[in-house]
Amino acid sequence: MAEEDYTSLDMLSALQDVQFLRSVLLHNLGMTKERDETATRQQKTEVLRSETEAEVVEDWITEVWDLVADIGCKLAAR
């Protein structure tokens, strides 16, 4: 199932899309209990996604991007 695949691959944006589509389909089929379970999973994925996006893996990454920004500013000021 796509939901399981995206979960194992940590593709949270695609996982949310699948969960949303599944919620809509279950709603249209009148399967409210299953729809609510899927919607709850989608909300948990959103929380996980926002936490993951805000997380900096290592300090050197921030340092590299700061350097890139400084170089870009100096080039733009020429």
N, C-alpha and C positions, 0 to 999 in steps of 0.2 A: 504494500500500500504506500502511496506517495507520502503520506503523513509520517510513517515510520522511517522511510528513506531520508526525508529532509531532516528529521530529528537526529538520525545517526550521523548525518553529514554536517550538522550544526548550521544549516541554511535557514535561519530563523525567519527572514522575510518571505521566502518561498513557502515555508511551513505555515505562516500566518495566512497566506493567500489560499492554501489548500484547506485550512481549517475554516476560513470564511466561506469558501465555496461549499464545503460540506455542510456547514450550518444552514446556508440558504436552501440547499437541496433537501435536507432533513425537514426544514420548516415547510417547504412546499409539499412534502409528502405527509405532513401532519404528525411527524415523529418528534413531539416536543421534548420528551425526556432526553433522547439522543442529541437533539439540537442544543439543548441547554448544556449537556456534558461537553459537546464540541466547542460551544461558545466559552465555557469556562477554561478549557485548554487554550483557546486562542488568547484569552486575557492573560493567562500565565505566561504564554509565549511572548506577549507584548512586554510584560514586566522584565522577563529574562533578556529580551532583545535590548531594552533601554539600559539595563545594567551592563550588558556586554559591550554596547557601543561606547559607553562612558569610561570603560576600563582601559587604561594604558598598560600595555603588556610589560614594557621595559623602559627605563629612563632614557636610554640612548636613542630610542625612537623619537622622543620629544626633542632631544638635543639636535638630532639630524633635521627635523622639520623646522626648528627655530633657525638653524643655519641656512636652510633653503629659503626661508622667508626673508632673512637678512640679505642674502645674495640677490633675491628678486627685487627687494626694495632699492638696493644700490644700483642695480641695472636699470630700474625704472627711473631713477633720479638722474641718469646720465643725460 
